[in-house]
Amino acid sequence: MSLFQPSPIIPFHLHFVGIGPQRTGTSWLNQLLRCHPALCLPQGTIEPMFFDRYYTHGLARYVSHFSRRQPDHRCGEISPTYFDVEPVPERIYQLNPACRIIINLRNPISRALSLYRHHLSKGRVKGSFRQAVTHMPRIIAAGRYEQHIPRWLDVFDPAQITFVLLDDIKRKPEVVLRRIYRFLGISPIDLPEAAYDKINGMMMPRFPGLARLAARWVTRLQAGGFYQFIELGKRLGLKRVVYAGNRQNAPRLSLDDQNWLLATYEADIAFVENLLKRDLTTWRLIEKNNYLTPDT
């Protein structure tokens, strides 16, 4: 049986996928879409990461995350690691050529800084920003919008793709969310209170070694499909113990790093401006964005 022929006993249709990249407001979107009664998002895990990390495990594992789906549900998921992985668009297309794709975007400079801090808090990298990028080039590479967005536009009809800017989420979350409801073909609902929660906030861990160990075990549990143990740890408050740090400990960019990133991402900023027909001059203003300050 083909990978894309699920058992007739368990009919499954993937209606939409949010593909990231990381640190662009995907967690906010994931949380809010879970509040809509017409949608079914994965249970047992927030981000299944099937189409990149666990694709070889087979479709049955993926479908099992949607065990609570009803006949009238629209099934979908948000996995921010999909955006820059070359085979993923075609894999999703094979499952459903009509699938709708949500791409979150953020100033690539602040996104890179935020992702660096994220990996640092998990113990995956250490040292300065440049040292971390050398160890984990994806901190920079995942923000190369000019390289990765055309890959999705080549596979899917542009009408099946919508873009969500973090700037817009922060300014008018209700407008963004209702636009996504329309894109997914579902009726609007009263805006959940979580829509106004702080987005992409971060605290550095109180115990870096413990954070590193926890991150490794979470990865292993995810690979084995033991999501129930991850959720149990969250309910027990283990994450709060590990990450109850001080926001002021978050590292900042040097002026040289800011200028380097601005030069690195100029073509990507220009690409998004042309694609969305929007003026994103503010993304280039180092003084206005103040990347020397703690993450927001």
Contacts in CASP RR format, 6 or more apart in sequence:
PFRMAT RR
TARGET T0000
AUTHOR 0000-0000-0000
METHOD contacts of the structure
MODEL  1
MSLFQPSPIIPFHLHFVGIGPQRTGTSWLNQLLRCHPALCLPQGTIEPMF
FDRYYTHGLARYVSHFSRRQPDHRCGEISPTYFDVEPVPERIYQLNPACR
IIINLRNPISRALSLYRHHLSKGRVKGSFRQAVTHMPRIIAAGRYEQHIP
RWLDVFDPAQITFVLLDDIKRKPEVVLRRIYRFLGISPIDLPEAAYDKIN
GMMMPRFPGLARLAARWVTRLQAGGFYQFIELGKRLGLKRVVYAGNRQNA
PRLSLDDQNWLLATYEADIAFVENLLKRDLTTWRLIEKNNYLTPDT
3 58 0 8 1.000
3 59 0 8 1.000
4 59 0 8 1.000
4 94 0 8 1.000
4 95 0 8 1.000
6 12 0 8 1.000
6 59 0 8 1.000
6 60 0 8 1.000
6 63 0 8 1.000
7 60 0 8 1.000
10 63 0 8 1.000
12 63 0 8 1.000
12 66 0 8 1.000
12 69 0 8 1.000
12 75 0 8 1.000
13 75 0 8 1.000
13 96 0 8 1.000
14 75 0 8 1.000
14 76 0 8 1.000
14 92 0 8 1.000
14 95 0 8 1.000
14 96 0 8 1.000
14 99 0 8 1.000
15 74 0 8 1.000
15 75 0 8 1.000
15 76 0 8 1.000
15 96 0 8 1.000
15 99 0 8 1.000
15 100 0 8 1.000
15 184 0 8 1.000
16 74 0 8 1.000
16 76 0 8 1.000
16 99 0 8 1.000
16 100 0 8 1.000
16 101 0 8 1.000
16 102 0 8 1.000
16 184 0 8 1.000
17 51 0 8 1.000
17 76 0 8 1.000
17 77 0 8 1.000
17 78 0 8 1.000
17 79 0 8 1.000
17 82 0 8 1.000
17 92 0 8 1.000
17 99 0 8 1.000
17 100 0 8 1.000
17 101 0 8 1.000
17 102 0 8 1.000
18 26 0 8 1.000
18 29 0 8 1.000
18 76 0 8 1.000
18 77 0 8 1.000
18 78 0 8 1.000
18 79 0 8 1.000
18 80 0 8 1.000
18 82 0 8 1.000
18 101 0 8 1.000
18 102 0 8 1.000
18 103 0 8 1.000
18 104 0 8 1.000
19 79 0 8 1.000
19 80 0 8 1.000
19 82 0 8 1.000
19 83 0 8 1.000
19 88 0 8 1.000
19 101 0 8 1.000
19 102 0 8 1.000
19 103 0 8 1.000
19 152 0 8 1.000
20 26 0 8 1.000
20 78 0 8 1.000
20 79 0 8 1.000
20 80 0 8 1.000
20 81 0 8 1.000
20 82 0 8 1.000
20 83 0 8 1.000
20 103 0 8 1.000
20 104 0 8 1.000
21 80 0 8 1.000
21 81 0 8 1.000
21 83 0 8 1.000
21 84 0 8 1.000
21 104 0 8 1.000
21 111 0 8 1.000
21 142 0 8 1.000
21 143 0 8 1.000
21 148 0 8 1.000
22 80 0 8 1.000
22 81 0 8 1.000
22 111 0 8 1.000
22 115 0 8 1.000
22 118 0 8 1.000
22 142 0 8 1.000
23 80 0 8 1.000
23 106 0 8 1.000
23 111 0 8 1.000
23 114 0 8 1.000
23 115 0 8 1.000
23 118 0 8 1.000
23 200 0 8 1.000
24 80 0 8 1.000
24 104 0 8 1.000
24 105 0 8 1.000
24 106 0 8 1.000
24 111 0 8 1.000
24 164 0 8 1.000
24 166 0 8 1.000
25 104 0 8 1.000
25 106 0 8 1.000
25 164 0 8 1.000
25 166 0 8 1.000
25 169 0 8 1.000
25 199 0 8 1.000
25 200 0 8 1.000
26 78 0 8 1.000
26 80 0 8 1.000
26 104 0 8 1.000
27 46 0 8 1.000
27 199 0 8 1.000
27 200 0 8 1.000
28 169 0 8 1.000
28 173 0 8 1.000
28 194 0 8 1.000
28 195 0 8 1.000
28 197 0 8 1.000
28 199 0 8 1.000
28 200 0 8 1.000
29 78 0 8 1.000
29 102 0 8 1.000
29 104 0 8 1.000
29 164 0 8 1.000
29 180 0 8 1.000
30 41 0 8 1.000
30 46 0 8 1.000
30 47 0 8 1.000
30 78 0 8 1.000
31 194 0 8 1.000
31 197 0 8 1.000
32 177 0 8 1.000
32 192 0 8 1.000
32 194 0 8 1.000
32 195 0 8 1.000
33 39 0 8 1.000
33 41 0 8 1.000
33 78 0 8 1.000
33 180 0 8 1.000
34 41 0 8 1.000
35 189 0 8 1.000
35 192 0 8 1.000
35 194 0 8 1.000
36 181 0 8 1.000
36 186 0 8 1.000
36 189 0 8 1.000
37 189 0 8 1.000
38 72 0 8 1.000
38 73 0 8 1.000
38 74 0 8 1.000
38 186 0 8 1.000
38 187 0 8 1.000
39 73 0 8 1.000
39 74 0 8 1.000
39 75 0 8 1.000
39 76 0 8 1.000
39 184 0 8 1.000
39 186 0 8 1.000
40 66 0 8 1.000
40 68 0 8 1.000
40 69 0 8 1.000
40 70 0 8 1.000
40 73 0 8 1.000
40 74 0 8 1.000
40 75 0 8 1.000
40 76 0 8 1.000
41 75 0 8 1.000
41 76 0 8 1.000
41 77 0 8 1.000
41 78 0 8 1.000
42 48 0 8 1.000
42 65 0 8 1.000
42 66 0 8 1.000
42 76 0 8 1.000
42 77 0 8 1.000
43 65 0 8 1.000
43 66 0 8 1.000
43 67 0 8 1.000
43 68 0 8 1.000
44 65 0 8 1.000
44 227 0 8 1.000
44 228 0 8 1.000
44 231 0 8 1.000
45 65 0 8 1.000
45 222 0 8 1.000
45 227 0 8 1.000
45 230 0 8 1.000
46 78 0 8 1.000
47 77 0 8 1.000
47 78 0 8 1.000
47 79 0 8 1.000
47 80 0 8 1.000
47 81 0 8 1.000
48 54 0 8 1.000
48 62 0 8 1.000
48 65 0 8 1.000
48 77 0 8 1.000
48 79 0 8 1.000
49 79 0 8 1.000
49 81 0 8 1.000
49 82 0 8 1.000
49 222 0 8 1.000
50 57 0 8 1.000
50 61 0 8 1.000
50 62 0 8 1.000
50 77 0 8 1.000
50 79 0 8 1.000
51 79 0 8 1.000
51 82 0 8 1.000
51 85 0 8 1.000
51 87 0 8 1.000
51 88 0 8 1.000
51 91 0 8 1.000
51 92 0 8 1.000
52 79 0 8 1.000
52 81 0 8 1.000
52 82 0 8 1.000
52 85 0 8 1.000
52 87 0 8 1.000
52 88 0 8 1.000
53 81 0 8 1.000
53 222 0 8 1.000
53 223 0 8 1.000
54 61 0 8 1.000
54 62 0 8 1.000
54 223 0 8 1.000
55 87 0 8 1.000
55 91 0 8 1.000
59 95 0 8 1.000
61 225 0 8 1.000
65 77 0 8 1.000
66 75 0 8 1.000
66 76 0 8 1.000
69 75 0 8 1.000
74 184 0 8 1.000
74 185 0 8 1.000
74 186 0 8 1.000
78 102 0 8 1.000
80 104 0 8 1.000
82 88 0 8 1.000
82 92 0 8 1.000
83 103 0 8 1.000
83 142 0 8 1.000
83 148 0 8 1.000
84 138 0 8 1.000
84 141 0 8 1.000
84 142 0 8 1.000
84 143 0 8 1.000
84 144 0 8 1.000
84 147 0 8 1.000
84 148 0 8 1.000
86 151 0 8 1.000
89 151 0 8 1.000
89 152 0 8 1.000
89 154 0 8 1.000
89 155 0 8 1.000
89 156 0 8 1.000
90 155 0 8 1.000
92 99 0 8 1.000
92 101 0 8 1.000
92 155 0 8 1.000
93 99 0 8 1.000
93 155 0 8 1.000
93 156 0 8 1.000
98 160 0 8 1.000
99 156 0 8 1.000
99 160 0 8 1.000
100 160 0 8 1.000
100 161 0 8 1.000
100 162 0 8 1.000
100 183 0 8 1.000
100 184 0 8 1.000
101 152 0 8 1.000
101 156 0 8 1.000
101 160 0 8 1.000
101 161 0 8 1.000
101 162 0 8 1.000
102 161 0 8 1.000
102 162 0 8 1.000
102 164 0 8 1.000
102 180 0 8 1.000
102 183 0 8 1.000
103 149 0 8 1.000
103 152 0 8 1.000
103 161 0 8 1.000
103 162 0 8 1.000
103 163 0 8 1.000
103 164 0 8 1.000
104 163 0 8 1.000
104 164 0 8 1.000
104 165 0 8 1.000
104 166 0 8 1.000
105 145 0 8 1.000
105 163 0 8 1.000
105 164 0 8 1.000
105 165 0 8 1.000
105 166 0 8 1.000
105 272 0 8 1.000
106 114 0 8 1.000
106 165 0 8 1.000
106 166 0 8 1.000
106 167 0 8 1.000
107 166 0 8 1.000
107 167 0 8 1.000
107 269 0 8 1.000
107 280 0 8 1.000
107 282 0 8 1.000
107 283 0 8 1.000
107 289 0 8 1.000
108 143 0 8 1.000
108 144 0 8 1.000
108 145 0 8 1.000
108 261 0 8 1.000
108 265 0 8 1.000
108 268 0 8 1.000
108 269 0 8 1.000
108 283 0 8 1.000
109 258 0 8 1.000
109 261 0 8 1.000
109 262 0 8 1.000
109 265 0 8 1.000
109 283 0 8 1.000
109 289 0 8 1.000
109 291 0 8 1.000
110 289 0 8 1.000
110 291 0 8 1.000
111 143 0 8 1.000
112 133 0 8 1.000
112 139 0 8 1.000
112 140 0 8 1.000
112 143 0 8 1.000
112 261 0 8 1.000
113 129 0 8 1.000
113 253 0 8 1.000
113 291 0 8 1.000
113 295 0 8 1.000
114 200 0 8 1.000
114 202 0 8 1.000
114 295 0 8 1.000
115 139 0 8 1.000
115 142 0 8 1.000
116 125 0 8 1.000
116 129 0 8 1.000
116 132 0 8 1.000
116 133 0 8 1.000
116 139 0 8 1.000
116 251 0 8 1.000
117 202 0 8 1.000
117 204 0 8 1.000
117 250 0 8 1.000
117 251 0 8 1.000
117 295 0 8 1.000
118 202 0 8 1.000
119 125 0 8 1.000
119 132 0 8 1.000
119 136 0 8 1.000
119 139 0 8 1.000
120 126 0 8 1.000
120 127 0 8 1.000
120 132 0 8 1.000
120 204 0 8 1.000
120 251 0 8 1.000
121 202 0 8 1.000
121 203 0 8 1.000
121 204 0 8 1.000
121 205 0 8 1.000
121 211 0 8 1.000
121 243 0 8 1.000
122 211 0 8 1.000
122 212 0 8 1.000
122 215 0 8 1.000
123 205 0 8 1.000
123 208 0 8 1.000
123 209 0 8 1.000
123 211 0 8 1.000
123 212 0 8 1.000
123 215 0 8 1.000
124 136 0 8 1.000
124 212 0 8 1.000
124 215 0 8 1.000
125 131 0 8 1.000
125 132 0 8 1.000
125 135 0 8 1.000
125 136 0 8 1.000
125 139 0 8 1.000
126 132 0 8 1.000
128 251 0 8 1.000
129 251 0 8 1.000
129 253 0 8 1.000
129 254 0 8 1.000
129 257 0 8 1.000
130 257 0 8 1.000
132 139 0 8 1.000
133 139 0 8 1.000
133 140 0 8 1.000
140 261 0 8 1.000
140 264 0 8 1.000
142 148 0 8 1.000
143 265 0 8 1.000
143 268 0 8 1.000
144 265 0 8 1.000
144 268 0 8 1.000
145 268 0 8 1.000
145 269 0 8 1.000
145 271 0 8 1.000
145 272 0 8 1.000
146 267 0 8 1.000
146 268 0 8 1.000
146 270 0 8 1.000
146 271 0 8 1.000
147 268 0 8 1.000
149 271 0 8 1.000
149 272 0 8 1.000
149 275 0 8 1.000
152 161 0 8 1.000
153 161 0 8 1.000
162 179 0 8 1.000
162 180 0 8 1.000
162 183 0 8 1.000
163 275 0 8 1.000
163 276 0 8 1.000
164 176 0 8 1.000
164 180 0 8 1.000
165 276 0 8 1.000
166 199 0 8 1.000
166 200 0 8 1.000
167 282 0 8 1.000
168 175 0 8 1.000
168 176 0 8 1.000
169 176 0 8 1.000
169 199 0 8 1.000
170 199 0 8 1.000
173 191 0 8 1.000
173 195 0 8 1.000
173 196 0 8 1.000
174 191 0 8 1.000
174 195 0 8 1.000
177 191 0 8 1.000
177 195 0 8 1.000
178 188 0 8 1.000
181 187 0 8 1.000
181 188 0 8 1.000
181 189 0 8 1.000
182 188 0 8 1.000
198 296 0 8 1.000
200 295 0 8 1.000
200 296 0 8 1.000
201 295 0 8 1.000
201 296 0 8 1.000
202 247 0 8 1.000
202 250 0 8 1.000
202 295 0 8 1.000
203 243 0 8 1.000
203 244 0 8 1.000
203 245 0 8 1.000
203 246 0 8 1.000
203 247 0 8 1.000
203 250 0 8 1.000
204 243 0 8 1.000
204 245 0 8 1.000
204 246 0 8 1.000
204 247 0 8 1.000
204 249 0 8 1.000
204 250 0 8 1.000
205 211 0 8 1.000
205 242 0 8 1.000
205 243 0 8 1.000
205 245 0 8 1.000
206 241 0 8 1.000
206 242 0 8 1.000
206 243 0 8 1.000
206 244 0 8 1.000
206 245 0 8 1.000
207 242 0 8 1.000
210 242 0 8 1.000
211 242 0 8 1.000
211 243 0 8 1.000
214 238 0 8 1.000
214 239 0 8 1.000
214 242 0 8 1.000
218 230 0 8 1.000
221 227 0 8 1.000
221 229 0 8 1.000
221 230 0 8 1.000
222 230 0 8 1.000
233 239 0 8 1.000
247 294 0 8 1.000
247 295 0 8 1.000
248 294 0 8 1.000
250 294 0 8 1.000
250 295 0 8 1.000
252 291 0 8 1.000
252 292 0 8 1.000
252 293 0 8 1.000
252 294 0 8 1.000
253 261 0 8 1.000
253 291 0 8 1.000
253 292 0 8 1.000
255 286 0 8 1.000
255 292 0 8 1.000
258 286 0 8 1.000
258 291 0 8 1.000
258 292 0 8 1.000
259 286 0 8 1.000
262 284 0 8 1.000
262 286 0 8 1.000
266 284 0 8 1.000
269 280 0 8 1.000
269 283 0 8 1.000
269 284 0 8 1.000
272 278 0 8 1.000
272 280 0 8 1.000
273 279 0 8 1.000
273 280 0 8 1.000
282 288 0 8 1.000
282 289 0 8 1.000
283 289 0 8 1.000
END
